[in-house]
Amino acid sequence: MSGTDARPQGVGNPSPGAYRRARRAFGRWRRSLADPNNLAVKLDQQRAQLDRQSTQIAELKSSVAALGKRLHPVEYASKHREVEHGGMAIQIGIVEERLGKIEEGLRGAELVADDAERAEARSLVEAVRREHEQVRVRMQVIAQYEERLRRLEDAVVKLYDGDVRHPF
């Protein structure tokens, strides 16, 4: 006999390891009779999953709120850009129209003038052409800026594409 085990060991007696295995198997069998579908374990698993999901949802809510705060300046800048672009488009259209009239007048008319008047007219035409070129350069800069904003807006839309929580 061992000092810790009260059961006698002998020829017909099982070893302590076999006895423990049999008791565990009997305990599992008894628990399966009490809860045949193991509902208590499944319920605990569902509760744990629900807890994980609730923490994930809370994290996502805070993330969405932070992104919303970050998007407000972008929306403001976009609206401001649209207003500025509209005003500049009107101004550029007016300048283009005026320059077009001046160029048509200079092409279609024969000017009778002395050398001083011709030189002054040429310098005036060159000034108009320089101004016209500066306007074109400014419009190119605006177009590049708009393209950058468009790419930024596309990136934001792709980031939230299919996400029903975001209206854009």
VOGU-3710 file (C-alpha; in Angstrom, 3 decimals, decimal comma):
1> msgtdarpqg> 0,000/0,000/0,000  1,186/3,476/-0,693  1,104/6,134/1,996  -1,110/8,570/0,034  -3,558/6,168/-1,602  -5,999/4,232/0,597  -6,777/1,678/-2,114  -4,869/-1,585/-2,000  -2,725/-2,358/-5,000  -2,414/-5,903/-6,048
11> vgnpspgayr> -3,058/-8,324/-8,802  -6,691/-7,337/-9,470  -6,487/-3,657/-8,546  -6,017/-0,962/-11,228  -3,067/1,444/-11,081  -3,656/5,009/-9,791  -3,348/6,485/-13,334  -5,976/4,145/-14,748  -8,251/4,914/-11,806  -7,970/8,713/-12,442
21> rarrafgrwr> -8,654/8,289/-16,139  -11,731/6,231/-15,385  -13,004/8,823/-12,880  -12,470/11,659/-15,385  -14,249/9,734/-18,130  -17,101/8,971/-15,732  -17,277/12,690/-14,771  -17,425/13,759/-18,435  -20,135/11,174/-19,080  -22,125/12,382/-16,045
31> rsladpnnla> -21,809/16,044/-17,138  -22,895/15,154/-20,669  -26,037/13,548/-19,219  -26,794/16,694/-17,220  -26,067/19,025/-20,180  -26,315/16,884/-23,349  -25,453/19,654/-25,832  -22,835/21,244/-23,596  -24,886/24,430/-23,565  -23,155/25,975/-20,576
41> vkldqqraql> -19,784/25,941/-22,350  -21,318/27,282/-25,537  -23,061/30,032/-23,580  -19,773/31,003/-21,921  -18,056/31,089/-25,326  -20,822/33,299/-26,722  -20,522/35,674/-23,755  -16,754/35,907/-24,200  -17,197/36,618/-27,916  -19,833/39,250/-27,145
51> drqstqiael> -17,462/40,949/-24,683  -14,660/40,992/-27,282  -16,982/42,404/-29,902  -18,313/45,101/-27,602  -14,764/46,296/-26,869  -13,985/46,238/-30,606  -17,128/48,258/-31,340  -16,170/50,822/-28,710  -12,698/51,125/-30,236  -14,180/51,513/-33,721
61> kssvaalgkr> -16,577/54,204/-32,503  -13,735/56,213/-31,036  -11,718/55,723/-34,223  -14,625/56,917/-36,379  -15,103/59,952/-34,130  -11,400/60,801/-34,433  -11,541/60,436/-38,221  -14,621/62,643/-38,327  -12,753/65,348/-36,458  -9,821/65,018/-38,855
71> lhpveyaskh> -12,118/65,273/-41,902  -13,781/68,547/-40,887  -10,801/70,700/-41,971  -10,590/68,756/-45,243  -14,273/69,379/-45,941  -13,857/73,053/-45,094  -10,816/73,360/-47,378  -12,652/71,574/-50,172  -15,632/73,918/-49,971  -13,326/76,912/-49,760
81> revehggmai> -11,456/75,641/-52,827  -14,703/75,272/-54,756  -15,714/78,844/-53,947  -12,291/80,200/-54,897  -12,222/78,148/-58,077  -15,630/79,449/-59,095  -14,532/83,059/-58,603  -11,241/82,518/-60,435  -12,977/80,731/-63,299  -15,207/83,762/-63,797
91> qigiveerlg> -12,221/86,122/-63,699  -10,220/83,984/-66,120  -13,175/83,795/-68,469  -13,433/87,587/-68,491  -9,692/87,975/-69,111  -9,785/85,389/-71,907  -12,700/87,178/-73,542  -10,972/90,567/-73,352  -7,698/89,199/-74,668  -9,508/87,396/-77,458
101> kieeglrgae> -11,156/90,655/-78,567  -7,800/92,454/-78,488  -6,093/89,709/-80,505  -8,901/89,659/-83,082  -8,694/93,414/-83,449  -4,944/93,285/-83,927  -5,081/90,456/-86,469  -7,885/91,822/-88,608  -6,955/95,481/-88,757  -4,160/97,113/-90,613
111> lvaddaerae> -2,627/99,755/-88,533  -1,365/102,936/-90,080  0,934/104,556/-87,661  4,431/105,862/-87,378  7,277/103,916/-85,793  6,725/105,321/-82,297  3,070/104,315/-82,261  3,949/100,860/-83,634  6,574/100,355/-80,973  4,091/101,394/-78,303
121> arslveavrr> 1,446/99,066/-79,755  3,943/96,201/-79,898  4,979/96,781/-76,319  1,312/96,838/-75,344  0,683/93,595/-77,225  3,720/92,003/-75,572  2,463/93,137/-72,164  -0,921/91,580/-72,918  0,753/88,347/-74,040  2,874/88,225/-70,885
131> eheqvrvrmq> -0,190/88,788/-68,752  -2,014/86,098/-70,704  0,866/83,682/-70,120  0,877/84,471/-66,396  -2,835/83,756/-66,254  -2,260/80,400/-67,978  0,492/79,521/-65,512  -1,755/80,404/-62,584  -4,536/78,282/-64,026  -2,114/75,365/-64,377
141> viaqyeerlr> -1,144/75,720/-60,726  -4,820/75,750/-59,757  -5,466/72,694/-61,934  -2,591/70,822/-60,267  -3,911/71,782/-56,838  -7,380/70,564/-57,771  -5,915/67,302/-59,033  -4,147/66,780/-55,704  -7,384/67,457/-53,835  -9,269/65,098/-56,136
151> rledavvkly> -6,749/62,316/-55,423  -7,055/62,997/-51,702  -10,840/62,829/-51,893  -10,619/59,571/-53,892  -8,303/58,110/-51,262  -10,759/59,012/-48,500  -13,655/57,527/-50,467  -11,703/54,309/-51,133  -10,824/54,094/-47,455  -14,503/54,031/-46,506
161> dgdvrhpf> -15,884/52,350/-49,627  -18,717/50,032/-48,667  -18,762/51,115/-45,032  -22,410/51,848/-44,232  -21,453/53,979/-41,227  -20,038/56,699/-43,486  -22,268/58,610/-45,875  -19,613/59,411/-48,466
//
